[in-house]
Amino acid sequence: MGKRASGGRKAPTPRGVNHVVLNVRDIEESHRFWTEVVGLKHVGTFRPPPEMEPFPKMRFYSGERDGKVTHHDVALMELSDIPPPAGANEAPERPLALNHIAIAMADREAWLEKLADLQAQGVKFDMRVNHGVSHSVYISDPNGYGVEILYELPRVLWENDIEAGLNYLEILPTEGEAALQDDLESAPRFGGPVAE
């Protein structure tokens, strides 16, 4: 389904995002967040050859797909001069290039377990949202990067009108027991029935 590129050739369509590299102030603090809070696995550490020294500390993290890890979904690079994140009601001093990174859970049950785990750890929910294509919780990492943890809704609910699904937004509670509830049964369906 590639689009026509200049010269009439068909340009290939990418499969999707392969990984994200985040610049962080303190790699140990960020390591704890991405492993203990988000739950990714540390799969490697970059060991630069002598000719590349000094090179910032860099580590690699992966989720699981069918019980297996990949080379990395997220990488961290320590750059200690990154400004601290803005306070809750402050605007950042300079624009941030990254709005948020989305981490997908395997299914609804795993996502609900993750919500309970995050709340038990005392992680602040910045926002809870039912989108038309996913159900999500938004949190912040120690550097102020937004992290969306989601599960994708069944394709049958949104595939016939993706734009309507992307534009649906239901804001939900972020504290207490209400922040751990998920109403999949009332999720809207966009577009007509799926063609056989």
Secondary structure, 3 states (H helix, E strand, C coil): CCCECHHHCECCCCCCCCCEEEEECCHHHHHHHHHHHCCCEEEEECCCCHHHCCCCCEEEEECCECCECCCCCEEEEECCCCCCCCCCCCCCCCCCCCCEEEEECCCHHHHHHHHHHHHHCCCCCCEEEEECCEEEEEEECCCCCEEEEEEECCHHHCCCCHHHHHHCEEEECCCCHHHHCCCCCCCCCCCCCCCC
